[in-house]
Amino acid sequence: MIKARNIFLMLSISLLLISCGGEKVKLSVLPEKATLTADALKDKIKGGWAGQTIGVTYGGPTEFKFKGTMIQDYQQMIWYDDYIKELYELDPGLYDDVYMDLTFVDVLERVGLDAPADSFALSFAKDDYKLWHANQAARYNILNGIMPPASGNWMNNPHADDIDFQIEADFAGMMAPGMINTASEICDRTGHIMNYGDGWYGGVFMAAMYSTAFISDDIDFIVEQGLKPIPEKSKFYQAISDVIKWHKQYPTDWKQCWFEFEKKHTSEKGCPEGVFNAFNIDASVNAAYVAMGLLYGEKDFYKTMDISTRCGQDSDCNPATAAGILGVVLGYDKIPAYWKPAIEKVQDIKFPYSDLTLNQIYDLSYKHATTLIAKNGGEVKENNITIKVQKPEILGFEQSFEGMYPTKELLVRKDFLEESIKLDFTGNGIVVLGNVKSQCGVAKSDFVALLDVYIDGVKTEQVRMPYDYIIRKYDIYHKYMLKNGDHTIEIKWVNQNPDFRITMKSYVVYSDSPNKKFDPNQAGAAK
């Protein structure tokens, strides 16, 4: 009787609307337990994976074509029944959101649900699929002896705040229904392989929303619960809490919310490709676009996906996550029929860069979810599954690039063969961007350039730069937290090969304080 009364009270409170200064505020609380039928849990897991795959495909053609600007309403999106199947073959790299997830699911199945971080790290590092940014930097680190969590730490990975883990944390939420803390623990073992700080929090946030989506269909509540594990003083928390605030202030105008966010939160600090560019792959920025899609999408599958896409930047990954979370809320059966032929044509085909099909993934995620439910105080019976719902615990505070401010970028675009490159800079850090290229059109080679790097005349390390794209070093060199002041960096290629060249594209300089905005009026007054 007491339990029934508590559940009734909880439901009554969750539906209560009160007026506060003219603003309606919906109150929601977590139940102690949640019960689903086995079929309902399977349907929600299937909806999550299908939604993610549909979403990444929908946004694929616009990825990073709209940087710092929204996609206008007049631009139509592509969709037809064979679309996913064709892209499986023509553009498999588009699906890095999902094949990284599948790698982690496969490790959990082979090694066990308590698989250590090293098992996940070695599996993805040694696979042959394409990776970018934090993932690729981590792959290089791991293959060269820097294991997690150091492989994702910002001192070793210039892309630590990038979106990478955020787009591949879906699996953690889908195997931890109603169990946010369990999802966070899985994220700790996997997300610190390639990210740190805001980059890691992005994955935790997404996994927490997936986890909550199994036990609530209140989108506002799902977003707010997803944010609860994140420390309030983090930039990530502040960015998403502002989206929540602006959604309440402009409940019918996602574009106004987008404008407010752009003004306040889009200054890039980490990724060296984005700090002096409209390109922004920061996790907090793209997570905000996911949140906007969910909050303004009103549980409409198309609208949710479309808004997350039209926010721009990483416009394939963001609708993938938003559609995946909503897919859990709705369940596969309630995803509109328009989208289903495309996904149903590929469910028994091996996913790109994987030995698993989507149908196999649905089953594995259900297996892993029910195992964790039972392990964490729930009950798994033939037809009914009872989840012991977890109250979110706040994670430890992490901050990348502390004391580092980008102050200068110099485009070089210079090839060097036999001579070394020497650069003078003033600051406390530098990232040198570039790669190894072929002089004679070699498509595949195991050649590795060896570069000796000297800072202020002292050799700091020998950098290995593979020509092979899969195992390449993402940036030539980076060094943070130098003593702020004048420095010289010299890079010497010690194993020159006439068939190859080293191309330096640019370098980014950091300082211990931000640049002051130049005011010519003040400069004139000083004269």
C-alpha positions in Angstrom: 0.0 0.0 0.0 2.8 2.4 0.9 4.6 1.6 -2.4 1.4 2.2 -4.4 0.8 5.5 -2.6 4.3 6.7 -3.3 4.1 5.8 -7.0 0.8 7.6 -7.2 2.3 10.6 -5.5 5.2 10.6 -7.8 3.0 10.4 -10.9 0.8 13.2 -9.5 3.8 15.5 -8.9 5.3 14.7 -12.3 2.1 15.9 -14.0 1.6 18.9 -11.9 1.9 22.3 -13.5 2.4 25.3 -11.3 2.5 29.0 -12.1 5.7 30.9 -11.1 5.8 34.5 -12.0 3.7 33.9 -15.1 6.0 31.0 -16.2 4.8 27.4 -16.2 7.3 25.1 -14.5 6.9 21.3 -14.8 8.0 19.3 -11.7 9.3 15.8 -12.2 10.9 13.3 -9.8 12.6 10.0 -10.3 10.7 6.9 -9.2 12.5 4.3 -7.0 11.7 1.6 -9.5 10.4 1.4 -13.1 8.8 -1.7 -14.7 8.8 -2.5 -18.4 7.7 -5.6 -20.3 10.5 -7.5 -22.1 9.0 -6.5 -25.4 8.9 -2.9 -24.5 12.6 -2.8 -23.4 13.5 -4.6 -26.7 11.4 -2.1 -28.7 13.1 0.9 -27.0 16.6 -0.5 -27.6 15.8 -1.1 -31.2 14.3 2.4 -31.5 17.6 3.9 -30.1 19.9 2.1 -32.5 17.6 2.7 -35.5 17.1 6.3 -34.6 20.8 6.9 -34.4 21.4 5.3 -37.8 18.6 7.2 -39.4 19.7 10.5 -37.9 23.4 10.2 -39.0 22.3 9.4 -42.5 19.8 12.3 -42.6 22.4 14.8 -41.6 25.3 13.4 -43.6 25.2 15.6 -46.7 25.4 18.8 -44.6 28.2 17.8 -42.2 30.4 20.9 -41.5 29.0 22.7 -44.5 27.2 25.1 -42.3 29.7 26.5 -39.7 28.4 29.3 -37.5 25.2 29.5 -39.5 22.0 27.6 -39.5 20.7 25.6 -42.4 17.8 27.6 -43.9 14.3 26.2 -44.1 14.3 26.3 -47.9 17.1 23.7 -48.1 15.5 20.3 -48.6 17.1 17.2 -47.1 17.6 14.0 -49.0 15.7 10.8 -48.1 14.6 7.7 -50.0 14.2 4.0 -49.2 17.6 2.8 -50.4 19.5 5.8 -48.9 21.1 4.0 -45.9 22.0 0.9 -47.9 23.7 3.0 -50.6 25.7 5.0 -48.1 26.8 1.8 -46.3 28.7 1.1 -49.5 29.5 4.6 -50.9 30.4 6.5 -47.7 31.0 4.0 -44.8 33.1 6.6 -42.9 29.9 8.6 -42.4 28.9 6.0 -39.8 31.8 6.6 -37.3 29.1 7.5 -34.8 27.8 3.9 -34.9 30.8 1.7 -35.7 32.7 3.0 -32.7 29.7 2.1 -30.5 29.7 -1.3 -32.1 33.4 -1.8 -31.3 32.6 -1.2 -27.6 29.6 -3.5 -27.6 31.7 -6.2 -29.2 34.4 -5.8 -26.5 31.7 -6.1 -23.8 30.5 -9.3 -25.4 33.9 -10.9 -25.8 35.6 -9.7 -22.7 32.7 -9.2 -20.3 30.7 -6.3 -18.9 33.6 -5.4 -16.6 36.1 -5.1 -19.5 38.9 -2.7 -18.6 39.7 0.5 -20.5 42.7 -1.1 -22.2 40.5 -3.7 -23.9 38.4 -1.1 -25.5 41.4 1.1 -26.3 43.4 -1.7 -28.1 40.4 -2.9 -30.0 39.5 0.4 -31.7 43.2 1.5 -32.0 44.0 -1.7 -34.0 40.9 -1.6 -36.2 41.1 -0.4 -39.8 38.3 2.1 -39.9 38.8 5.8 -40.4 38.9 8.1 -37.4 39.4 11.9 -36.9 40.2 14.4 -34.2 40.2 13.1 -30.6 39.7 9.5 -31.7 42.6 9.5 -34.2 44.9 11.3 -31.7 44.0 8.7 -29.1 44.6 5.9 -31.6 48.1 7.3 -32.3 48.8 7.6 -28.6 47.7 4.0 -27.9 49.7 2.6 -30.8 52.7 4.5 -29.5 52.4 3.4 -25.9 50.3 6.1 -24.3 47.3 4.2 -22.8 44.1 5.5 -21.2 43.3 7.7 -19.5 46.5 9.5 -20.6 45.6 8.9 -24.2 42.6 11.3 -23.9 44.1 13.8 -21.5 44.5 17.3 -23.0 48.2 17.4 -22.4 48.5 14.4 -24.8 45.5 15.1 -27.0 44.9 18.5 -28.5 41.3 17.4 -29.3 40.3 16.4 -25.8 37.2 18.7 -25.8 36.1 17.6 -29.3 32.9 15.8 -29.9 34.3 12.2 -30.4 33.1 10.4 -27.3 29.9 12.3 -27.3 28.9 10.6 -30.6 29.8 7.1 -29.5 28.4 7.0 -25.9 24.9 5.9 -27.0 25.7 2.2 -26.2 26.4 3.1 -22.6 23.0 4.6 -22.0 21.2 1.9 -24.0 22.7 -0.9 -21.8 21.9 1.0 -18.6 18.1 1.8 -18.6 17.3 4.0 -15.7 20.8 3.5 -14.3 22.6 6.8 -14.9 25.5 6.1 -12.5 26.1 2.7 -14.2 26.2 4.5 -17.6 28.6 7.1 -16.2 30.9 4.3 -15.0 30.9 2.7 -18.4 31.7 6.1 -19.9 34.6 6.5 -17.5 36.2 3.3 -18.9 35.6 4.2 -22.6 35.3 8.0 -22.8 38.7 8.8 -21.2 40.4 6.8 -24.0 40.0 9.8 -26.3 38.5 12.7 -24.3 38.8 14.6 -21.1 36.8 17.4 -19.4 34.0 18.8 -21.5 34.8 16.2 -24.2 34.1 13.4 -21.8 31.2 15.2 -20.1 29.5 15.3 -23.6 29.4 11.5 -23.7 28.2 11.2 -20.1 25.4 13.7 -20.8 24.2 11.7 -23.9 24.4 8.4 -22.1 22.5 9.8 -19.1 19.7 11.1 -21.5 19.5 7.7 -23.1 19.3 6.0 -19.7 16.5 8.3 -18.6 14.6 8.0 -21.9 13.7 4.4 -20.9 11.8 5.5 -17.8 10.3 8.9 -18.9 8.8 10.4 -22.0 9.1 14.0 -20.6 11.8 15.5 -22.8 12.4 18.5 -20.5 13.0 16.0 -17.7 15.2 13.8 -19.8 17.5 16.7 -20.7 17.6 18.0 -17.1 18.4 14.5 -15.7 21.1 14.1 -18.3 22.9 17.2 -17.0 22.8 16.2 -13.4 26.1 14.1 -13.3 28.0 17.1 -14.8 29.7 19.5 -12.3 28.0 22.9 -12.4 31.3 24.9 -12.7 32.2 23.1 -16.0 31.8 25.0 -19.2 29.7 22.1 -20.5 27.1 22.4 -17.7 26.8 26.1 -18.2 26.3 25.7 -21.9 23.5 23.2 -21.6 21.8 24.9 -18.7 21.7 28.0 -20.8 19.9 26.1 -23.6 17.4 24.9 -21.0 16.9 28.5 -19.8 16.5 29.9 -23.3 14.1 27.2 -24.2 11.9 28.3 -21.4 12.3 31.9 -22.4 11.6 31.3 -26.1 9.6 28.1 -26.0 8.4 28.2 -29.7 11.5 29.7 -31.3 14.5 27.4 -31.6 16.3 29.9 -33.8 16.3 32.6 -31.1 17.7 30.0 -28.7 20.4 29.2 -31.3 21.3 32.9 -31.7 21.6 33.3 -27.9 23.8 30.3 -27.7 26.1 31.4 -30.6 26.7 34.8 -28.9 27.7 33.3 -25.6 29.2 29.8 -26.0 30.9 29.3 -29.4 34.4 30.5 -28.6 36.7 27.6 -29.4 39.7 27.0 -27.2 40.9 23.4 -27.9 40.8 22.0 -31.4 43.6 23.7 -33.3 41.7 23.5 -36.5 38.8 25.5 -35.1 40.2 28.2 -32.8 40.7 30.6 -35.7 38.0 29.2 -37.9 34.3 28.9 -38.2 34.7 25.2 -37.8 33.6 24.1 -34.3 33.7 20.5 -33.2 33.6 21.3 -29.5 31.5 18.9 -27.5 29.5 21.5 -25.6 28.5 23.4 -28.8 27.3 20.3 -30.6 25.6 18.9 -27.5 23.7 22.1 -27.3 22.4 21.4 -30.8 21.3 18.0 -29.7 19.5 19.5 -26.7 17.8 22.1 -28.9 16.5 19.4 -31.3 15.1 17.4 -28.4 13.6 20.4 -26.5 12.0 22.1 -29.5 11.2 18.9 -31.4 8.1 18.2 -29.2 8.6 14.4 -29.5 8.1 14.6 -33.3 10.8 12.3 -34.8 11.3 14.4 -38.0 11.2 17.8 -36.3 13.7 16.7 -33.6 16.1 15.4 -36.2 15.6 18.3 -38.5 16.3 21.0 -35.9 19.5 19.3 -34.7 20.6 19.1 -38.3 19.8 22.7 -39.1 21.8 24.0 -36.2 24.8 23.3 -38.3 28.4 22.3 -37.5 28.6 18.5 -37.0 25.2 18.2 -38.5 25.2 14.4 -39.0 26.3 13.5 -35.5 23.9 15.8 -33.7 20.7 14.4 -35.3 22.0 10.9 -34.8 22.1 11.4 -31.1 18.8 13.3 -30.9 17.0 10.8 -33.0 18.6 7.9 -31.0 17.4 9.3 -27.7 13.9 10.0 -29.1 13.9 6.6 -30.6 14.3 5.1 -27.1 11.4 7.3 -25.8 9.1 6.3 -28.7 10.3 2.7 -29.2 10.9 1.4 -32.7 7.2 0.7 -33.3 6.3 4.4 -33.0 9.0 5.7 -35.3 7.0 7.0 -38.2 6.6 4.6 -41.1 8.3 7.0 -43.6 11.7 6.3 -42.1 11.5 2.5 -41.7 12.0 1.1 -45.2 15.5 2.5 -45.3 16.6 1.0 -42.0 14.8 -2.3 -42.6 16.8 -2.8 -45.8 20.1 -2.9 -43.8 19.2 -4.6 -40.5 20.7 -7.9 -41.6 23.7 -6.5 -43.4 27.0 -6.2 -41.6 27.4 -2.7 -40.4 30.3 -0.8 -42.1 33.7 -1.8 -40.5 31.9 -4.4 -38.3 31.1 -8.1 -38.2 27.8 -7.2 -36.5 24.4 -6.4 -38.0 21.9 -4.1 -36.5 19.6 -7.0 -35.6 22.5 -8.6 -33.7 23.2 -5.3 -31.9 19.6 -5.0 -30.8 19.9 -8.4 -29.2 23.3 -7.8 -27.6 22.2 -4.5 -26.1 19.1 -6.2 -24.6 21.3 -8.9 -23.2 23.8 -6.5 -21.7 20.9 -4.3 -20.3 19.1 -7.1 -18.6 22.4 -8.4 -17.1 23.1 -4.9 -15.6 19.6 -4.5 -14.4 19.8 -7.7 -12.4 23.3 -6.8 -11.2 22.2 -3.4 -9.9 19.2 -4.5 -7.8 16.5 -5.0 -10.4 14.5 -8.0 -11.4 14.5 -9.7 -14.8 11.5 -12.1 -15.3 10.2 -13.7 -18.4 7.7 -11.0 -19.2 8.4 -8.2 -16.8 11.6 -6.3 -16.0 11.9 -4.1 -13.0 14.7 -1.5 -12.9 16.1 0.0 -9.7 16.3 3.6 -10.8 19.5 5.4 -9.8 19.7 8.9 -8.5 22.4 10.7 -10.5 25.7 11.3 -8.7 27.8 14.3 -9.7 31.2 13.4 -11.3 34.6 14.8 -10.5 35.5 18.1 -12.1 37.8 18.1 -15.1 38.9 21.0 -17.3 41.0 20.9 -20.4 43.3 23.6 -21.6 43.4 25.4 -18.3 45.6 28.4 -18.4 45.8 28.1 -22.3 44.4 30.8 -24.6 44.8 30.7 -28.4 46.4 34.0 -29.5 47.8 33.5 -33.0 47.6 31.2 -36.1 50.0 31.4 -38.9 49.2 29.7 -42.2 52.4 28.2 -43.6 51.6 25.6 -46.2 55.2 24.7 -46.6 56.8 21.4 -47.6 60.1 20.5 -46.2 62.3 17.7 -47.4 65.9 17.9 -46.3 66.0 21.2 -44.3 64.5 21.6 -40.9 61.7 24.0 -40.0 62.4 26.6 -37.2 59.6 28.7 -35.7 59.9 31.5 -33.2 56.8 32.2 -31.0 55.8 34.0 -27.9 53.4 32.2 -25.5 53.1 29.1 -23.4 52.1 26.5 -26.0 52.1 25.6 -29.7 50.4 23.1 -32.0 52.0 22.4 -35.4 49.5 21.1 -38.0 50.5 19.0 -41.0 51.0 15.5 -42.4 53.1 13.2 -44.6 52.4 13.2 -48.3 53.6 11.1 -51.2 55.8 12.6 -53.9 54.9 9.9 -56.4 51.3 9.1 -55.8 51.8 6.1 -53.5 48.4 4.9 -52.3 49.6 2.6 -49.5 52.9 2.5 -47.7 54.2 1.6 -44.3 56.6 4.5 -44.3 57.0 6.4 -41.0 58.7 9.8 -40.9 60.9 10.4 -37.9 61.0 14.0 -36.7 63.2 15.2 -33.9 61.7 18.2 -32.1 63.7 20.8 -30.2 62.2 23.5 -27.9 64.7 26.2 -27.2 67.5 24.0 -28.4 66.6 21.1 -26.2 65.3 17.9 -27.8 61.9 17.1 -26.4 61.0 13.9 -28.3 61.2 12.1 -31.6 57.8 12.2 -33.3 56.7 9.2 -35.5 54.5 10.3 -38.4 53.0 7.3 -40.4 52.1 7.9 -44.0 49.2 5.4 -43.6 46.0 7.4 -43.1 44.5 4.9 -40.7 47.3 5.2 -38.1 48.5 8.7 -38.9 49.4 11.3 -36.4 46.7 13.9 -36.4 48.9 16.9 -35.7 52.7 17.1 -36.3 53.5 18.3 -32.7 52.0 20.0 -29.7 53.4 21.3 -26.5 51.4 23.0 -23.7 52.2 24.6 -20.4 55.6 26.0 -21.3 56.8 29.0 -19.3 55.0 32.0 -21.0 57.5 33.9 -23.0 59.7 33.7 -26.2 60.5 30.3 -27.5 61.9 28.6 -30.6 60.8 25.3 -32.0 62.8 23.3 -34.5 61.6 20.2 -36.3 64.2 18.0 -38.1 63.3 15.2 -40.4 65.9 12.6 -39.7 65.0 9.8 -42.1 64.4 11.8 -45.3 62.9 9.8 -48.2 62.6 11.2 -51.7 59.3 9.5 -52.2 57.6 11.5 -49.5 57.4 15.0 -48.1 56.3 16.6 -44.8 53.7 19.3 -45.3 53.3 21.8 -42.5 49.9 23.6 -42.9 49.9 26.0 -40.0 50.7 26.5 -36.4 48.6 27.8 -33.5 50.2 29.6 -30.6 48.7 29.8 -27.0 49.4 32.2 -24.2 48.5 32.3 -20.4 46.1 35.1 -21.0 43.6 35.9 -23.8 44.3 38.5 -26.5 42.9 41.9 -25.8 40.6 43.2 -28.5 42.5 45.8 -30.6 40.9 49.3 -30.5 42.4 51.6 -33.1 40.8 54.6 -31.3 42.7 53.9 -28.2 45.9 53.3 -30.2 45.5 56.7 -31.8 44.9 58.3 -28.5 48.1 56.7 -27.1 50.0 58.4 -29.9 
